[in-house]
């Protein structure tokens, strides 16, 4: 999370337009999506690495 995002989230909470519960749910959802994308990417890379064979230049 960048510093800009941190300031933006703090400003939202201080204004009272977003509760800490909603903010925590949003951050948790983003973290879960990021983790899923990372795991799927790692799985795809591992699958391709098994099939990769070097070729002559």
N, C-alpha and C positions, 0 to 999 in steps of 0.2 A: 504494500500500500504506500502510495507516495505521500509526501508531506501535504500536498494540495488536497488530497482526498481526506486526510486526517482533519485538516482545518475545516473542510466542507462539512464533514460529519459532526464535528464539535459545534459548528455554527447551527446546524439543524437541531441538535439536541438543546442547545442553549435557548433557541427561539421557542422551543416547545412544540414545534410542528411535527416532530418525530420522536416517539418514545424510545427509551433505551432498549426495550423489548423488540420493537420493530427493527431498530438498527442492528441489534445482535442477530436477529433472524436473517436479515439481509447479508450481513458479513459472513455468517455461517453458510448460507446458501452459496455465496460466491466462492468460499473456500472449498466447499464440497464439489462444485463444478470444476474448479481448478485442479483439485486432486484427481477427479475422474478423467479429465483430459490428459493429465500427466501420466496416469496409469495406462490409459488406452494407447497413448503415444509410445510409451516404453514397451508395451506388449507388441505393438506393430513393428517397432525397431528390432526387437529380439527375434520376431518371426522372420523378418527380412534378413537379419544377420545369419541365421541358420542356412538360408538358401544362397547367400552371396558367395561367389567364387571369384578369385582374382583372374583377370585376363591379361594376356600379353600386351605390352605397349606397342 
